[in-house]
Amino acid sequence: MDTSNKIMLPVKDGKVVDTTANGNSQSKETRKPGTLDKDAFLQLLVAQMKYQDPLEPTSNTEYISQLATFSSLEEMQNLNATMRDSQASSLVGKQVIMRVVNDTTGVTTRVTGHVDYIVRENGKTFLSIEGNLYNIDDLESVVDDTYLDAVALAETFKEAVASLPDVRDLTLDDKDKVEAAKKAFNAMTGYQQGFVDKETLDKLKALLEKMAEMEKQAEANKPDTEEPDGAGDAGDAGDVDGAGDGNDQAGAGGTEGR
């Protein structure tokens, strides 16, 4: 069979490899699996036109349909880019949480901070947070400062209650610490109290109940500090006797004078 007029292209992993300069430069770009941008779509269209069978060329109608698809894809991507820029602009000054995955280790970390400004670079949008740039694709959530303050306050309160002794080890010397924890909780707003977990509240409640029980028991065992009855009676008797003797003498003197 004569193959002089046939075009031979290398095949790798069941796919035709484009050995042109454009194909090599494009292969250096990293795309997410399963995605196809407008540049890749256009390259596929050009490759189809370049390597079509001259005996059975693709019809003009099919090319027009593919070009229309390409135009629609380009418009959608431009619209997405515009919407993304608008979203990024609205994030300036907001508190955000970024979910960042390390490409080398695969470890996921979360970064929280205010967005200082946005940067548009190589068709991508980046958020500046505390001096570092993060891809807007890593944006996990936008949060309110009141929410973050409530979460931080609840975490601090949890640590404070955790530092208190267990109920079985509680003593009267711990009264001030328990009372301080109670005052701290009561000073919170209802919204902030809602972020305190049930386990922490249950421990504080148990400590307060145990402390009240211990104080009541200590009050019941407190020794009586009043004076004995005998000592009081003796003093009273002495006063009465003295007063009685004086009256008798005064009465006797008066009688003798008459």
GROMACS elastic network, one bead per residue, 0.5 to 0.9 nm:
[ bonds ]
;  ai    aj funct       b0    kb
    2     5     6  0.75546   500
    2     6     6  0.83930   500
    3     6     6  0.51760   500
    3     7     6  0.82199   500
    3     8     6  0.89946   500
    4     7     6  0.81382   500
    6    53     6  0.89579   500
    7    51     6  0.74878   500
    9    16     6  0.66467   500
    9    17     6  0.69505   500
    9    18     6  0.77062   500
    9    19     6  0.83072   500
   10    15     6  0.85057   500
   10    16     6  0.61005   500
   10    17     6  0.56876   500
   10    18     6  0.79458   500
   10    19     6  0.82996   500
   11    14     6  0.60560   500
   11    15     6  0.53774   500
   11    17     6  0.56834   500
   12    15     6  0.53307   500
   12    16     6  0.64550   500
   12    17     6  0.65191   500
   13    16     6  0.84558   500
   17    23     6  0.81852   500
   18    21     6  0.85364   500
   18    22     6  0.83590   500
   18    23     6  0.53435   500
   18    24     6  0.75138   500
   18    47     6  0.81887   500
   19    22     6  0.81430   500
   19    23     6  0.60050   500
   19    24     6  0.65573   500
   20    23     6  0.51534   500
   20    24     6  0.64473   500
   20    25     6  0.88871   500
   21    24     6  0.52001   500
   21    25     6  0.63342   500
   21    26     6  0.85821   500
   22    25     6  0.52844   500
   22    26     6  0.60676   500
   22    27     6  0.85864   500
   22    43     6  0.84006   500
   23    26     6  0.52107   500
   23    27     6  0.62382   500
   23    43     6  0.80994   500
   24    27     6  0.52084   500
   24    28     6  0.69068   500
   25    28     6  0.55089   500
   25    29     6  0.73529   500
   26    29     6  0.55105   500
   26    30     6  0.86699   500
   26    39     6  0.87855   500
   26    40     6  0.81072   500
   27    30     6  0.75968   500
   31    34     6  0.83657   500
   31    35     6  0.67638   500
   31    36     6  0.81115   500
   31    37     6  0.88057   500
   32    35     6  0.57505   500
   32    36     6  0.86918   500
   33    36     6  0.87997   500
   36    39     6  0.81199   500
   36    40     6  0.60855   500
   36    41     6  0.65855   500
   37    40     6  0.54847   500
   37    41     6  0.62719   500
   37    42     6  0.87476   500
   37    73     6  0.78875   500
   37    74     6  0.82497   500
   37    77     6  0.80635   500
   38    42     6  0.60720   500
   38    43     6  0.85723   500
   38    70     6  0.67864   500
   38    71     6  0.86373   500
   38    73     6  0.64124   500
   38    74     6  0.58607   500
   38    77     6  0.79833   500
   39    42     6  0.51353   500
   39    43     6  0.62073   500
   39    44     6  0.86732   500
   40    43     6  0.50424   500
   40    44     6  0.62225   500
   40    45     6  0.86593   500
   41    44     6  0.51736   500
   41    45     6  0.63329   500
   41    46     6  0.87721   500
   41    70     6  0.69361   500
   41    73     6  0.88166   500
   42    45     6  0.50266   500
   42    46     6  0.61937   500
   42    47     6  0.85344   500
   42    67     6  0.87118   500
   42    70     6  0.71740   500
   43    46     6  0.50644   500
   43    47     6  0.60056   500
   43    48     6  0.84624   500
   44    47     6  0.50523   500
   44    48     6  0.60747   500
   44    49     6  0.86475   500
   45    48     6  0.50781   500
   45    49     6  0.63245   500
   45    50     6  0.86064   500
   45    63     6  0.84490   500
   45    66     6  0.77294   500
   45    67     6  0.84364   500
   46    49     6  0.51148   500
   46    50     6  0.60222   500
   46    51     6  0.85933   500
   47    51     6  0.59963   500
   47    52     6  0.81962   500
   48    51     6  0.54599   500
   48    52     6  0.57326   500
   48    58     6  0.87714   500
   49    52     6  0.54441   500
   49    53     6  0.89733   500
   49    57     6  0.84436   500
   49    58     6  0.77950   500
   49    63     6  0.89114   500
   51    54     6  0.84820   500
   52    55     6  0.86689   500
   52    56     6  0.76615   500
   52    57     6  0.59903   500
   52    58     6  0.70922   500
   53    56     6  0.52633   500
   53    57     6  0.55319   500
   53    58     6  0.81090   500
   54    57     6  0.52961   500
   54    58     6  0.88317   500
   56    59     6  0.87541   500
   58    61     6  0.84156   500
   58    62     6  0.68053   500
   58    63     6  0.73242   500
   59    62     6  0.54388   500
   59    63     6  0.66558   500
   59    64     6  0.89166   500
   60    63     6  0.50705   500
   60    64     6  0.61825   500
   60    65     6  0.86048   500
   61    64     6  0.51410   500
   61    65     6  0.62391   500
   61    66     6  0.87058   500
   62    65     6  0.50375   500
   62    66     6  0.62184   500
   62    67     6  0.85954   500
   63    66     6  0.50519   500
   63    67     6  0.60551   500
   63    68     6  0.84996   500
   64    67     6  0.50345   500
   64    68     6  0.61066   500
   64    69     6  0.85787   500
   65    68     6  0.51013   500
   65    69     6  0.62827   500
   65    70     6  0.86555   500
   66    70     6  0.61316   500
   66    71     6  0.86361   500
   67    71     6  0.61563   500
   67    72     6  0.85900   500
   68    71     6  0.50547   500
   68    72     6  0.62200   500
   68    73     6  0.85916   500
   69    72     6  0.51021   500
   69    73     6  0.61564   500
   69    74     6  0.86266   500
   70    73     6  0.50700   500
   70    74     6  0.61869   500
   70    75     6  0.86675   500
   71    74     6  0.50868   500
   71    75     6  0.61909   500
   71    76     6  0.86124   500
   72    75     6  0.51383   500
   72    76     6  0.61728   500
   72    77     6  0.86377   500
   73    76     6  0.51702   500
   73    77     6  0.62202   500
   73    78     6  0.86208   500
   74    77     6  0.51785   500
   74    78     6  0.61395   500
   74    79     6  0.85570   500
   75    78     6  0.50808   500
   75    79     6  0.60717   500
   75    80     6  0.85395   500
   76    79     6  0.50383   500
   76    80     6  0.61019   500
   76    81     6  0.85734   500
   77    81     6  0.61200   500
   77    82     6  0.85991   500
   78    81     6  0.50451   500
   78    82     6  0.62009   500
   78    83     6  0.86373   500
   79    82     6  0.50829   500
   79    83     6  0.61593   500
   79    84     6  0.84852   500
   80    83     6  0.51201   500
   80    84     6  0.60025   500
   80    85     6  0.85663   500
   81    84     6  0.50292   500
   81    85     6  0.61548   500
   81    86     6  0.85929   500
   81   123     6  0.80888   500
   81   124     6  0.83766   500
   81   125     6  0.87862   500
   82    85     6  0.51672   500
   82    86     6  0.62245   500
   82    87     6  0.86148   500
   83    86     6  0.50229   500
   83    87     6  0.60968   500
   83    88     6  0.85393   500
   84    88     6  0.60497   500
   84    89     6  0.85606   500
   84   125     6  0.77415   500
   84   136     6  0.83854   500
   85    88     6  0.50083   500
   85    89     6  0.61331   500
   85    90     6  0.86790   500
   85   118     6  0.87047   500
   85   120     6  0.82126   500
   85   125     6  0.70055   500
   86    89     6  0.51568   500
   86    90     6  0.64017   500
   86    91     6  0.88939   500
   87    90     6  0.52214   500
   87    91     6  0.65599   500
   88    91     6  0.51728   500
   88    92     6  0.71020   500
   88   117     6  0.87578   500
   88   118     6  0.66606   500
   88   125     6  0.75309   500
   88   126     6  0.82098   500
   88   127     6  0.74197   500
   88   136     6  0.74041   500
   89    92     6  0.57413   500
   89   117     6  0.78710   500
   89   118     6  0.68312   500
   90    93     6  0.82168   500
   90    94     6  0.80519   500
   91    94     6  0.52057   500
   91    95     6  0.79829   500
   91    96     6  0.80524   500
   91   114     6  0.86597   500
   91   115     6  0.64419   500
   91   116     6  0.88161   500
   91   117     6  0.84279   500
   91   118     6  0.86018   500
   91   127     6  0.85564   500
   91   142     6  0.81033   500
   92    95     6  0.86174   500
   92   114     6  0.75539   500
   92   116     6  0.57615   500
   92   117     6  0.56581   500
   92   118     6  0.73245   500
   92   127     6  0.83922   500
   92   128     6  0.89612   500
   93   114     6  0.57200   500
   93   115     6  0.51954   500
   93   116     6  0.60167   500
   93   117     6  0.79293   500
   94   113     6  0.81829   500
   94   114     6  0.53862   500
   94   115     6  0.57930   500
   94   116     6  0.84632   500
   94   142     6  0.71103   500
   94   143     6  0.75620   500
   94   144     6  0.76487   500
   94   145     6  0.84844   500
   95   112     6  0.71309   500
   95   113     6  0.54276   500
   95   115     6  0.66105   500
   95   141     6  0.88316   500
   95   142     6  0.60068   500
   95   143     6  0.55621   500
   95   144     6  0.64188   500
   95   145     6  0.67516   500
   95   148     6  0.88284   500
   96   111     6  0.81199   500
   96   112     6  0.57584   500
   96   113     6  0.57955   500
   96   114     6  0.62481   500
   96   115     6  0.71713   500
   96   129     6  0.88805   500
   96   139     6  0.74011   500
   96   140     6  0.76297   500
   96   141     6  0.58099   500
   96   143     6  0.57876   500
   96   144     6  0.84898   500
   97   110     6  0.64641   500
   97   111     6  0.55634   500
   97   113     6  0.68725   500
   97   114     6  0.89433   500
   97   138     6  0.87742   500
   97   139     6  0.64145   500
   97   140     6  0.56108   500
   97   141     6  0.53058   500
   97   142     6  0.63323   500
   97   143     6  0.75524   500
   98   109     6  0.81656   500
   98   110     6  0.54308   500
   98   111     6  0.50301   500
   98   112     6  0.64265   500
   98   113     6  0.86579   500
   98   134     6  0.77068   500
   98   135     6  0.88238   500
   98   136     6  0.83454   500
   98   137     6  0.88803   500
   98   138     6  0.54788   500
   98   140     6  0.52229   500
   98   141     6  0.71453   500
   98   142     6  0.89958   500
   99   108     6  0.67826   500
   99   109     6  0.59703   500
   99   111     6  0.66843   500
   99   137     6  0.89960   500
   99   138     6  0.52425   500
   99   139     6  0.62073   500
   99   140     6  0.56607   500
   99   141     6  0.88196   500
  100   107     6  0.82816   500
  100   108     6  0.56137   500
  100   109     6  0.53138   500
  100   110     6  0.60647   500
  100   111     6  0.75245   500
  100   134     6  0.82212   500
  100   135     6  0.89035   500
  100   138     6  0.59083   500
  100   139     6  0.84550   500
  101   104     6  0.87804   500
  101   105     6  0.83085   500
  101   106     6  0.58028   500
  101   107     6  0.56482   500
  101   109     6  0.64112   500
  101   110     6  0.87625   500
  101   138     6  0.83902   500
  102   105     6  0.55771   500
  102   107     6  0.53551   500
  102   108     6  0.63835   500
  102   109     6  0.80227   500
  103   106     6  0.55467   500
  103   107     6  0.80438   500
  104   107     6  0.82086   500
  105   108     6  0.88295   500
  110   140     6  0.87176   500
  111   129     6  0.86060   500
  112   129     6  0.81319   500
  113   129     6  0.59269   500
  113   130     6  0.68027   500
  114   128     6  0.83574   500
  114   129     6  0.58891   500
  114   130     6  0.72927   500
  115   118     6  0.77125   500
  115   127     6  0.62704   500
  115   128     6  0.56524   500
  115   129     6  0.50258   500
  115   130     6  0.77507   500
  116   127     6  0.75705   500
  116   128     6  0.55159   500
  116   129     6  0.60348   500
  116   130     6  0.74832   500
  116   131     6  0.83111   500
  117   126     6  0.86847   500
  117   127     6  0.62616   500
  117   128     6  0.54133   500
  117   129     6  0.79314   500
  118   125     6  0.69351   500
  118   126     6  0.56452   500
  118   128     6  0.59248   500
  118   133     6  0.84541   500
  119   124     6  0.82218   500
  119   125     6  0.57264   500
  119   126     6  0.50346   500
  119   127     6  0.64366   500
  119   128     6  0.75045   500
  119   133     6  0.81494   500
  120   123     6  0.65612   500
  120   124     6  0.56906   500
  120   126     6  0.63513   500
  121   124     6  0.52746   500
  121   125     6  0.63434   500
  121   126     6  0.76111   500
  122   125     6  0.83829   500
  124   135     6  0.74243   500
  124   136     6  0.81145   500
  125   134     6  0.84500   500
  125   135     6  0.61155   500
  125   136     6  0.58757   500
  125   137     6  0.83370   500
  126   133     6  0.57205   500
  126   134     6  0.51594   500
  126   136     6  0.54298   500
  126   137     6  0.85720   500
  127   132     6  0.79753   500
  127   133     6  0.53557   500
  127   134     6  0.51320   500
  127   135     6  0.63253   500
  127   136     6  0.62203   500
  128   131     6  0.60004   500
  128   132     6  0.54026   500
  128   134     6  0.64681   500
  129   132     6  0.53128   500
  129   133     6  0.63386   500
  129   134     6  0.74078   500
  130   133     6  0.84869   500
  134   137     6  0.83203   500
  134   138     6  0.70248   500
  134   139     6  0.83324   500
  135   138     6  0.56070   500
  135   139     6  0.75117   500
  136   139     6  0.53064   500
  137   140     6  0.83633   500
  139   142     6  0.80426   500
  143   146     6  0.85164   500
  143   147     6  0.68127   500
  143   148     6  0.72792   500
  144   147     6  0.52805   500
  144   148     6  0.65923   500
  144   149     6  0.88281   500
  145   148     6  0.51149   500
  145   149     6  0.61166   500
  145   150     6  0.85665   500
  146   149     6  0.51192   500
  146   150     6  0.61748   500
  146   151     6  0.86607   500
  147   150     6  0.51539   500
  147   151     6  0.62325   500
  147   152     6  0.86531   500
  147   191     6  0.89752   500
  147   192     6  0.84067   500
  148   151     6  0.50757   500
  148   152     6  0.61084   500
  148   153     6  0.85069   500
  149   152     6  0.51388   500
  149   153     6  0.60308   500
  149   154     6  0.85264   500
  149   192     6  0.83310   500
  150   153     6  0.51105   500
  150   154     6  0.60862   500
  150   155     6  0.85688   500
  150   191     6  0.75546   500
  150   193     6  0.80929   500
  150   194     6  0.87119   500
  150   195     6  0.68077   500
  151   154     6  0.51848   500
  151   155     6  0.62168   500
  151   156     6  0.87196   500
  151   192     6  0.75450   500
  151   195     6  0.62814   500
  151   196     6  0.83484   500
  152   155     6  0.51196   500
  152   156     6  0.62489   500
  152   157     6  0.86532   500
  153   156     6  0.51074   500
  153   157     6  0.61516   500
  153   158     6  0.85439   500
  153   188     6  0.87603   500
  153   192     6  0.74523   500
  153   195     6  0.85956   500
  153   196     6  0.87472   500
  154   157     6  0.50585   500
  154   158     6  0.60639   500
  154   159     6  0.86873   500
  154   192     6  0.69802   500
  154   193     6  0.72995   500
  154   194     6  0.86144   500
  154   195     6  0.57829   500
  154   196     6  0.51535   500
  154   197     6  0.81432   500
  155   158     6  0.50249   500
  155   159     6  0.63380   500
  155   160     6  0.87198   500
  155   195     6  0.85137   500
  155   196     6  0.75868   500
  156   159     6  0.52148   500
  156   160     6  0.62984   500
  156   161     6  0.88252   500
  157   160     6  0.50297   500
  157   161     6  0.62692   500
  157   162     6  0.85124   500
  157   181     6  0.77089   500
  157   184     6  0.77285   500
  157   185     6  0.76775   500
  157   196     6  0.77506   500
  157   200     6  0.85275   500
  158   161     6  0.52959   500
  158   162     6  0.60731   500
  158   163     6  0.86921   500
  158   196     6  0.71443   500
  158   197     6  0.79489   500
  158   200     6  0.60531   500
  158   201     6  0.87511   500
  159   163     6  0.62610   500
  160   163     6  0.52706   500
  160   164     6  0.69308   500
  160   181     6  0.72778   500
  161   164     6  0.53301   500
  161   165     6  0.85909   500
  161   178     6  0.82623   500
  161   181     6  0.67869   500
  161   200     6  0.66565   500
  161   201     6  0.86327   500
  161   203     6  0.76109   500
  161   204     6  0.67783   500
  162   165     6  0.77389   500
  162   166     6  0.87694   500
  162   200     6  0.74791   500
  162   203     6  0.84576   500
  164   167     6  0.89818   500
  164   170     6  0.85054   500
  164   174     6  0.81172   500
  164   177     6  0.74695   500
  164   178     6  0.75011   500
  164   204     6  0.88740   500
  164   207     6  0.88574   500
  165   168     6  0.80202   500
  165   169     6  0.58993   500
  165   170     6  0.58767   500
  165   171     6  0.88413   500
  165   174     6  0.82146   500
  165   207     6  0.86714   500
  166   169     6  0.53180   500
  166   170     6  0.62137   500
  166   203     6  0.80436   500
  166   207     6  0.77099   500
  167   170     6  0.51975   500
  167   171     6  0.88369   500
  167   203     6  0.79942   500
  167   206     6  0.68243   500
  167   207     6  0.56939   500
  167   210     6  0.68451   500
  167   211     6  0.88359   500
  168   171     6  0.87745   500
  168   210     6  0.88582   500
  170   173     6  0.81660   500
  170   174     6  0.66333   500
  170   175     6  0.87689   500
  170   207     6  0.75790   500
  170   210     6  0.78352   500
  170   211     6  0.76354   500
  171   174     6  0.56028   500
  171   175     6  0.75131   500
  171   211     6  0.77137   500
  171   214     6  0.79881   500
  172   175     6  0.54207   500
  172   176     6  0.87062   500
  172   211     6  0.70074   500
  172   214     6  0.71818   500
  172   215     6  0.74215   500
  173   176     6  0.73387   500
  173   177     6  0.85705   500
  174   177     6  0.54421   500
  174   178     6  0.63270   500
  174   179     6  0.86765   500
  174   211     6  0.85419   500
  175   178     6  0.52500   500
  175   179     6  0.60806   500
  175   180     6  0.85129   500
  175   208     6  0.88165   500
  175   211     6  0.69346   500
  176   179     6  0.51190   500
  176   180     6  0.60287   500
  176   181     6  0.86764   500
  177   180     6  0.50394   500
  177   181     6  0.63241   500
  177   182     6  0.87085   500
  178   181     6  0.51764   500
  178   182     6  0.63153   500
  178   183     6  0.87563   500
  178   204     6  0.75935   500
  178   207     6  0.71121   500
  178   208     6  0.69116   500
  178   211     6  0.83188   500
  179   183     6  0.61965   500
  179   184     6  0.85866   500
  179   208     6  0.79716   500
  180   183     6  0.51119   500
  180   184     6  0.61374   500
  180   185     6  0.87070   500
  181   184     6  0.50594   500
  181   185     6  0.63148   500
  181   186     6  0.86876   500
  181   204     6  0.77508   500
  182   185     6  0.52841   500
  182   186     6  0.62566   500
  182   187     6  0.86391   500
  182   204     6  0.75634   500
  182   205     6  0.89045   500
  182   208     6  0.82784   500
  183   186     6  0.50734   500
  183   187     6  0.60685   500
  183   188     6  0.88871   500
  184   187     6  0.51484   500
  184   188     6  0.67703   500
  185   188     6  0.54343   500
  185   189     6  0.86442   500
  185   193     6  0.71097   500
  186   189     6  0.78110   500
  186   193     6  0.85032   500
  188   191     6  0.79187   500
  188   192     6  0.57926   500
  188   193     6  0.60039   500
  189   192     6  0.51880   500
  189   193     6  0.61733   500
  189   194     6  0.86841   500
  190   193     6  0.50784   500
  190   194     6  0.63264   500
  191   194     6  0.53288   500
  191   195     6  0.73972   500
  192   195     6  0.56685   500
  192   196     6  0.74733   500
  193   196     6  0.54857   500
  193   197     6  0.88128   500
  194   197     6  0.78291   500
  196   199     6  0.85588   500
  196   200     6  0.69436   500
  196   201     6  0.71767   500
  197   200     6  0.56507   500
  197   201     6  0.66412   500
  197   202     6  0.88970   500
  198   201     6  0.50954   500
  198   202     6  0.60246   500
  198   203     6  0.86398   500
  199   202     6  0.51508   500
  199   203     6  0.63322   500
  199   204     6  0.87907   500
  200   203     6  0.52881   500
  200   204     6  0.63700   500
  200   205     6  0.86943   500
  201   204     6  0.51764   500
  201   205     6  0.61054   500
  201   206     6  0.85911   500
  202   205     6  0.51348   500
  202   206     6  0.61562   500
  202   207     6  0.86380   500
  203   206     6  0.51209   500
  203   207     6  0.61764   500
  203   208     6  0.86640   500
  204   207     6  0.50916   500
  204   208     6  0.61951   500
  204   209     6  0.86489   500
  205   208     6  0.51708   500
  205   209     6  0.62379   500
  205   210     6  0.86041   500
  206   209     6  0.51738   500
  206   210     6  0.60897   500
  206   211     6  0.85237   500
  207   210     6  0.50775   500
  207   211     6  0.59962   500
  207   212     6  0.85612   500
  208   211     6  0.50965   500
  208   212     6  0.61822   500
  208   213     6  0.86025   500
  209   212     6  0.52041   500
  209   213     6  0.62429   500
  209   214     6  0.87041   500
  210   213     6  0.50396   500
  210   214     6  0.61600   500
  210   215     6  0.86373   500
  211   214     6  0.50687   500
  211   215     6  0.61480   500
  211   216     6  0.85834   500
  212   215     6  0.51799   500
  212   216     6  0.62134   500
  212   217     6  0.86528   500
  213   216     6  0.51781   500
  213   217     6  0.62203   500
  213   218     6  0.86319   500
  214   217     6  0.50580   500
  214   218     6  0.60752   500
  214   219     6  0.85754   500
  215   218     6  0.50300   500
  215   219     6  0.61502   500
  215   220     6  0.86432   500
  216   219     6  0.51253   500
  216   220     6  0.62934   500
  216   221     6  0.87767   500
  217   220     6  0.50924   500
  217   221     6  0.62924   500
  217   222     6  0.86646   500
  218   221     6  0.51557   500
  218   222     6  0.61416   500
  219   222     6  0.51514   500
  219   223     6  0.88601   500
  220   223     6  0.84377   500
  222   225     6  0.89633   500
  224   227     6  0.87595   500
  226   229     6  0.89104   500
  227   230     6  0.85100   500
  227   231     6  0.71063   500
  227   232     6  0.71279   500
  228   231     6  0.56873   500
  228   232     6  0.67364   500
  228   233     6  0.89701   500
  229   232     6  0.53271   500
  229   233     6  0.62169   500
  229   234     6  0.87700   500
  230   233     6  0.51346   500
  230   234     6  0.62277   500
  230   235     6  0.87554   500
  231   234     6  0.53056   500
  231   235     6  0.64621   500
  231   236     6  0.87026   500
  232   235     6  0.53323   500
  232   236     6  0.62323   500
  232   237     6  0.86436   500
  233   236     6  0.50036   500
  233   237     6  0.59934   500
  233   238     6  0.85527   500
  234   237     6  0.50399   500
  234   238     6  0.61842   500
  234   239     6  0.86557   500
  235   238     6  0.51497   500
  235   239     6  0.62976   500
  235   240     6  0.86525   500
  236   239     6  0.51869   500
  236   240     6  0.62151   500
  236   241     6  0.86606   500
  237   240     6  0.50702   500
  237   241     6  0.60803   500
  237   242     6  0.85393   500
  238   241     6  0.51188   500
  238   242     6  0.61016   500
  238   243     6  0.84540   500
  239   242     6  0.52590   500
  239   243     6  0.61062   500
  239   244     6  0.84846   500
  240   243     6  0.51708   500
  240   244     6  0.60566   500
  240   245     6  0.87230   500
  241   245     6  0.61591   500
  241   246     6  0.86342   500
  242   245     6  0.52091   500
  242   246     6  0.63063   500
  242   247     6  0.86720   500
  243   246     6  0.53213   500
  243   247     6  0.63509   500
  243   248     6  0.87458   500
  244   247     6  0.52061   500
  244   248     6  0.62317   500
  244   249     6  0.87299   500
  245   248     6  0.50668   500
  245   249     6  0.62004   500
  245   250     6  0.85640   500
  246   249     6  0.51632   500
  246   250     6  0.61193   500
  246   251     6  0.84723   500
  247   250     6  0.50755   500
  247   251     6  0.60071   500
  247   252     6  0.85107   500
  248   251     6  0.50384   500
  248   252     6  0.60944   500
  248   253     6  0.85733   500
  249   252     6  0.50452   500
  249   253     6  0.60981   500
  249   254     6  0.85313   500
  250   253     6  0.52069   500
  250   254     6  0.62534   500
  250   255     6  0.87651   500
  251   254     6  0.52180   500
  251   255     6  0.63659   500
  251   256     6  0.88178   500
  252   255     6  0.51721   500
  252   256     6  0.62984   500
  252   257     6  0.86597   500
  253   256     6  0.52572   500
  253   257     6  0.62392   500
  253   258     6  0.88611   500
  254   257     6  0.51819   500
  254   258     6  0.65466   500
  255   258     6  0.53210   500
